[in-house]
Amino acid sequence: MKILHFADLHLGVESYGHIDPATGLSSRLLDFLFALDQVVDYALENKVDLVLFCGDAYKTREPTQTQQREFAKRINRLSTNNV
């Protein structure tokens, strides 16, 4: 069984970033989402059986709707591929 573990994503930490003119989102948020995309891609490409995410998806207890939506999109990719 192949298990991939990750934690402490902290979506919403946006220090030292700027607003991306193409998306209107913080460049730091885009950086974190790109890193999460890499985790998901790795899991799918390497036929991982289980992805274990151990918390701290967001910086705060009240993430924005954008942060929630973007996190859910990536988790949904795993789910629709039976991971």
C-alpha positions in Angstrom: 0.0 0.0 0.0 1.3 3.4 -1.0 0.6 6.2 1.5 1.3 9.9 0.9 1.3 12.2 4.0 1.3 16.0 4.0 0.3 18.7 6.5 0.4 22.4 7.3 -0.8 23.8 4.0 -1.8 27.1 5.7 -3.8 28.6 2.8 -4.2 32.3 3.6 -0.6 33.1 4.6 -0.1 35.9 2.1 2.9 37.8 3.5 5.4 39.1 0.9 3.1 38.5 -2.0 1.3 40.7 -4.5 -2.0 40.6 -6.4 -1.7 38.6 -9.6 -3.3 40.8 -12.3 -4.4 37.8 -14.3 -6.4 36.2 -11.5 -6.9 38.9 -8.9 -5.6 36.5 -6.3 -2.6 36.8 -4.0 0.6 35.4 -5.6 1.3 33.6 -2.3 -2.1 31.9 -2.4 -1.2 30.8 -6.0 2.1 29.5 -4.7 0.5 27.4 -2.1 -2.1 26.1 -4.5 0.6 25.2 -7.0 2.4 23.2 -4.2 -0.9 21.4 -3.5 -1.3 20.7 -7.2 2.1 19.0 -7.1 1.1 16.8 -4.2 -2.2 15.8 -6.0 -0.4 15.2 -9.3 2.3 13.1 -7.5 -0.4 11.0 -5.8 -2.3 10.3 -9.1 0.8 9.7 -11.2 2.3 7.3 -8.7 -1.0 5.4 -8.0 -1.0 6.3 -4.3 -3.6 4.3 -2.4 -4.1 6.8 0.4 -3.4 10.5 1.0 -3.2 11.4 4.6 -3.7 15.1 5.2 -3.0 16.0 8.9 -4.4 19.4 9.2 -4.0 23.1 9.1 -5.4 23.6 5.6 -6.0 27.3 6.4 -4.2 30.0 8.2 -7.3 31.0 10.2 -10.5 29.4 11.5 -12.5 31.4 9.0 -11.0 30.9 5.5 -12.3 32.8 2.6 -14.7 31.2 0.1 -12.0 31.3 -2.5 -9.6 29.4 -0.2 -12.2 26.8 0.6 -13.2 26.4 -3.1 -9.6 26.0 -4.3 -8.8 23.5 -1.6 -11.9 21.5 -2.3 -11.2 21.4 -6.0 -7.9 19.7 -5.4 -9.2 17.2 -2.8 -12.0 16.4 -5.2 -9.5 15.4 -7.8 -8.2 12.8 -5.4 -11.7 11.6 -4.5 -12.8 11.3 -8.2 -9.8 9.2 -8.8 -10.6 6.9 -5.8 -7.7 8.1 -3.7 
